[in-house]
Amino acid sequence: MQLGNKQMLVVGDRVLVKPDDANERTKVGLYLPQTVIEKEPVQSGAVVEVGPGIAIPNFAADTAEPWQQRRDSPVRFVPLQVDVGDHVLFLRKEAVEIRYLEQTFLVVPQAAILLLIREDGL
């Protein structure tokens, strides 16, 4: 994600989420009543960036003995189910809040995402 003259890269199976304003209905129609916001550990937001996925070894490219380290072996990833532009409902306690260039974002592991809302055609 490009912010100013810097680039923010999401690592592994993490997702960068722009949290929704708790007082408003989201553009996709998801509405959490105030009682849910206060009592339940769930939150919603828009996905702005996703990591590459879960890294797995590339056994096909690895012909060396197991104890020998090969640095030129390409890394493969299991891709994430979440895409940029999705709207997500996730467990708030698993998210890490960050502030970058006066904007608030949440870094959420894919395992903490409970629900995806995706526009038709994406």
N, C-alpha and C positions, 0 to 999 in steps of 0.2 A: 504494500500500500504506500503510495507516494504522499508524503505530507511535507509541504514546503520543499526544501532542497535535500531532504533525507528520505530514506526508504525504510519502512517498517516491515520486517519479515517475521512471519509466524512459523514456529518450529513444531515439528512432529505432528501429533494428532490434536493440536490446539486450534481453536477458532477465535477470531477477534470479533467481538460483538459491540455494536453501538447500542447501549441500553435505551429502551423506550422511556418516555416521560411517564411516571407512575399515575399521573392525573388524567391522562388522555387515552382515548381509544386509538389503537394503532391503525395504520393505513390499510392493513389486511383484515381489519375487523376484529382482531383479538382484543378482548377487554377483560382485565382482571379487576374485580371489585376491590375496594379499599380494604375490606376485611381480609381478603386473600393476601393482599400486599403486606399487611401488617402481621398476619399470623402464619402464613405459609412461606416456606423457603423457595419460592419460585419467582422467576422474573422473565421478561421477554425482551427481545431486541432484534436488530437487523444485523446479519452477518456481513462484515465488510472485507474480511480476508480469512483464508483458511491455510493451514499448514499442509505440507506435502503428504502426510499420512504416517502410518506406522512403518518404521524401517524394518526390513527383513533381509537376511543375508542372501546373496546371489550365489546359490550352490552350484549352478551350472558354470559360472565363470571361475570358480575356485577349484583349481586342480592341484594346489600345493597341499602339503601335509597340514593337518589341523593346527599344529603348534607354530607353524610359520605364518607370519603376518604378511598379508599382501595389501598394499595401500592403493594399488591401481584397480582393485576389484570394484565395479560399479555397485552402488547401493540401489536396491529396489524398495518401493513403498506400496503398502496396501492403501489405496486411496480412501479419502473420507467420504461419507455419505452426504455431508453438508456442502453446499455450494455458496459462493458469494451471491448475495441478493436474497437468500432464504430468510425467513423470519423464524426465530426459534424461541421455544419455551424451555428454560433450563433451571437446574438447581443452583440457587444463588450462593450457597455455602461452598460450592466447588469453584466458583469464579474468583479471579484475582482482578481487582480494580486497578487500572493505571490511568494516569493523566499525562497526555502528550500534546504539546502545543495548545494548551488550554482546552483540550477536548477530553472527555471521559470515555474510556473503553473498558471492556471486560475481556479477559482472556479465559476461555472456557474449554475444558477438555471435552472431546466429543462424547465420552461416556456420560457426562453430566447433562447432555441435551435430551430432553424428554419428547419433544415434538417439533416437527418441521412444517412450515407452511411455505409452499412454493407456488409462484404464479404459473398459470398455464403457459405452455410454450417454452419454458426454461429447461 
